[in-house]
Amino acid sequence: MNTQQPLNKLPLFSLNSVQMRTFHTTWLMFFVCFFGWFGLAPLMPTIREDLGLTKSQVGNIIIASVSSTIIARLIIGKLCDTWGPRKTAIRLLIAGSLPVFLVGLAHDYTTFLLFRLAIGVIGASFVITQFHTSMMFAANIKGTANAVTGGWGNLGGGVTNMVMPLIFAAIVGFGYTKQEAWRFAMIVPGIMMLIVAWMYHRFTKDTPAGNFDEIDRSNSVKAKTDWTILGDWRIWALTMAYGMCFGMEITFDNVASLHFVDTFHLSQSSAGFWAGIFGFMNIFARAMGGIVSDKVGAKAGMKGKGILLAIVLLLEGIGLLLFAQAGSLALAIISMLSFALFLKMANGATYGIVPFINEKNVGLVSGIVGAGGNLGGMLFGFLFKSESITYVEAFTYIGYIVIAVSFIVMITRFIKKPAAETASSAAGNVAFAE
């Protein structure tokens, strides 16, 4: 096998090729960025008390944490194509670590809000991971590879809900106050980001053939971006779908600990544990969505992939409604696990379709759909900000919205043009390059 070509299989436990070293480094980069991005979420009960935040202010902070990522994702996609994913990742990690390290200097609502806005930029790490993974794998395995790196990276948002309260508790155990402990705790993800920046420099290449400045990049880049594709309804259907699944995921990562503390009166550590279980399902659920999408696509084509996405969104919405109405912690956990499974499968199923919507402009399509996820999270944040809407009511409204979007996806015709079928193999090698 020519090691300078994208791999057509996924040997998960191998580090013998630049493709697999890049695969593992890029999901780890995504993981530590999400760990830092949501590191403050499980500590919000303490931060809320320390800074004297109102429900509306907490809502604004949640909105800020996901809104800055919308623009960052669109910019990062183009930077990957200009600088290469390797340089883009290293620069994002180093620059993004600064607000993570320094957020502990915030002593009022406004300053904390601005730091939260700045930290949100590292959520764009998702685009780098999907771009870089697509460079390393052939079309037949691309959906699965992207779903695995996406899922394992998203795992950072769950693990941080479990781990940060433990780091916080350990710092308190050393004699620091709670007000000091949450500030010092954020140094940990900042250090993790710098370590992974070094790993990205040491172990990855932009493409299997080498870095962009080592190869004739012009041979890999296709025609200029075709903005007329914005008239393709399928792109906007996928954007709405991703807003419903990934948008709900980052919203839940932000509010879960507060919800469990306020509704079921759990301690900060216990709330963080159960919120972390939600994110921990990314270890398999998003990958499952991508794998099932690939298999359904092989038998039923793009139409089958679209129907699969609609079904998992519908089940996610039903699970959200059950979660909202759960009267006990046990029922809340069971229903959370059910909607989490289908939500994360929907994430993978969405990106099982994205690379094949317009194979000459995969980067633009990916950026729009990815930004749609954060846009969904931002809009959901307004529900949790409202003084007149409880968290339970907010989850209920979102459940109905997700179900409505599932029907929109169901009636959308995800049909692949015959001409594109013949180009898929070649186009797959440069996916996310636009």
Disulfide bonds with the S-S distance in Angstrom:
none
